[in-house]
Amino acid sequence: MDSVYNRVVDKRLAVLDTSFWSGAVHVGVDAYLPLFFARPLSVPTAVVREIERLGQPSSPRLREDQQRCRLWLEDGRLLIVDPVRPYGRFGAGEAASLGLALEQPGAVLLVNEVRCYVEAVRLGVHPVAVSEVVVRLARSGIIAGTRAASMLDLLEETTGTTILERARRAIAEGGAPE
């Protein structure tokens, strides 16, 4: 079994990045995150600010990912935790989330942005993309393989080709329970 999917381990500490949150809400896997990661998920202030700024600034309506972020902060599923020192590369959200993951030994970095994902691997941090959560859900029998494939299709514009192809292969090889 591909070891990348074994990194999605039950109840590990997790640090959330903007790219992951947007993708997770977009395909509907955000509701399943407490199955795999310790509650609360850590989220840096910079990530919350990015989520709040995404989209159309002239619209008074909140997008679904913004609404859910506020709800999760209010009910304690997300906890704002800032790194002592953000990582020295990337945008504010990625720098803060990668810096925080580096400061929390054993934590996974929930990130969908490929450059940050690759850098996390290089630094010894365990990154997890939305597509990997989708595969874990399928392999656990929580969602059907066909549903997982549809979710992966929805991630095409926001997830690197290599990450998506690896997930598609894992689903095709049998999203059966582990």
C-alpha positions in Angstrom: 0.0 0.0 0.0 1.3 3.5 -0.9 2.9 4.9 2.3 1.6 8.4 1.5 -1.9 7.4 2.6 -0.6 5.8 5.7 0.5 9.3 6.9 -3.2 10.1 7.4 -3.2 8.6 10.9 -6.0 8.7 13.3 -6.0 11.5 15.8 -2.7 13.2 15.0 -2.2 16.9 15.7 -2.8 18.8 12.5 -2.0 22.3 11.3 -4.4 23.8 8.7 -3.4 25.8 5.6 -5.8 27.9 3.5 -5.3 25.8 0.4 -6.4 22.6 2.2 -9.4 24.3 3.9 -10.8 25.7 0.7 -10.4 22.3 -1.1 -11.8 20.3 1.8 -14.9 22.5 2.0 -15.3 22.5 -1.8 -15.5 18.7 -2.0 -17.2 18.2 1.4 -14.5 16.3 3.3 -14.1 19.0 6.1 -16.8 17.2 8.1 -14.7 14.1 8.2 -11.5 15.7 9.5 -12.2 15.0 13.2 -12.2 11.3 12.3 -8.5 11.4 11.5 -7.0 14.3 13.4 -7.0 15.5 17.0 -9.5 18.2 17.9 -9.0 21.1 17.7 -7.1 21.6 14.4 -4.5 24.3 14.8 -4.8 27.3 12.4 -2.6 30.3 12.3 -4.0 33.8 12.3 -2.6 34.4 8.8 -4.6 31.4 7.4 -7.8 32.7 9.0 -7.1 36.1 7.4 -6.5 34.5 4.0 -9.8 32.6 4.3 -11.7 35.7 5.2 -10.1 37.7 2.3 -10.6 35.1 -0.4 -13.3 35.7 -3.0 -15.1 38.8 -3.9 -14.3 41.7 -1.6 -17.3 43.7 -2.7 -19.8 41.0 -1.7 -21.3 41.2 1.9 -22.1 37.4 1.7 -19.7 34.9 3.1 -18.7 31.9 1.0 -19.2 28.4 2.5 -15.6 28.0 3.5 -15.6 31.3 5.3 -18.9 30.4 7.1 -17.5 27.0 8.1 -14.2 28.5 9.3 -16.1 30.9 11.6 -18.3 28.1 12.9 -15.4 25.8 13.6 -13.6 28.6 15.4 -16.7 29.4 17.5 -17.3 25.7 18.4 -13.7 24.8 19.1 -12.9 22.5 16.2 -10.3 25.1 15.1 -8.0 26.8 17.5 -5.9 29.8 16.4 -2.2 29.0 17.2 0.6 31.1 15.7 4.1 29.9 15.2 6.9 31.5 17.1 8.6 32.0 13.7 6.9 31.6 10.3 8.8 29.7 7.7 10.9 32.0 5.5 9.2 31.1 2.2 5.8 31.2 0.5 2.8 33.4 1.2 1.8 34.4 4.7 -0.6 31.5 5.3 1.8 28.8 4.0 4.7 30.3 5.9 2.7 30.4 9.2 1.2 26.9 8.8 4.6 25.3 7.8 6.4 27.2 10.6 3.8 26.0 13.1 4.0 22.4 11.9 7.8 22.5 12.3 7.3 23.6 15.9 4.8 20.8 16.7 6.7 17.5 16.4 4.6 14.8 15.0 2.0 17.2 13.6 0.8 16.8 10.0 0.5 19.8 7.7 -2.9 19.9 6.0 -1.9 21.6 2.7 -3.0 21.4 -0.9 -0.4 23.8 -2.4 2.2 21.7 -4.2 5.3 23.8 -3.5 4.6 24.0 0.3 3.7 20.2 0.2 7.0 19.4 -1.3 8.9 21.7 1.0 7.2 20.1 4.0 8.4 16.6 2.9 11.9 18.0 2.5 11.8 19.4 6.0 10.5 16.2 7.6 7.0 17.4 8.2 4.2 15.1 7.1 1.9 16.9 4.6 -1.5 15.7 3.8 -3.5 16.9 0.8 -7.3 16.9 0.5 -6.9 14.1 -2.1 -5.2 11.9 0.5 -8.1 12.3 2.9 -10.5 11.4 0.1 -8.5 8.2 -0.5 -8.5 7.4 3.2 -12.3 7.9 3.3 -12.7 5.5 0.4 -10.3 2.9 1.8 -12.1 3.1 5.1 -15.4 2.4 3.4 -16.8 5.7 4.6 -17.4 6.9 1.0 -17.7 4.9 -2.2 -14.9 4.7 -4.7 -17.1 6.4 -7.3 -17.8 9.3 -4.9 -14.1 9.6 -4.2 -13.3 9.8 -7.9 -15.9 12.6 -8.3 -14.3 14.4 -5.4 -10.9 14.1 -7.0 -12.3 15.5 -10.3 -13.5 18.6 -8.3 -9.9 19.1 -7.1 -8.3 19.4 -10.5 -8.0 23.2 -10.5 -6.5 23.4 -7.0 -4.3 20.3 -6.6 -1.1 19.3 -8.3 -1.3 16.7 -11.1 1.2 14.4 -9.4 -0.8 14.4 -6.1 -4.1 13.8 -7.9 -2.8 11.0 -10.1 -1.4 9.2 -7.1 -4.8 9.5 -5.4 -6.6 8.2 -8.6 -4.3 5.2 -8.8 -5.0 4.4 -5.1 -8.7 4.6 -5.7 -8.5 2.5 -8.9 -6.4 -0.1 -7.0 -9.2 -0.6 -4.7 -10.5 1.9 -2.3 -11.4 -1.0 -0.1 -11.0 -0.7 3.6 -7.5 -1.0 4.9 
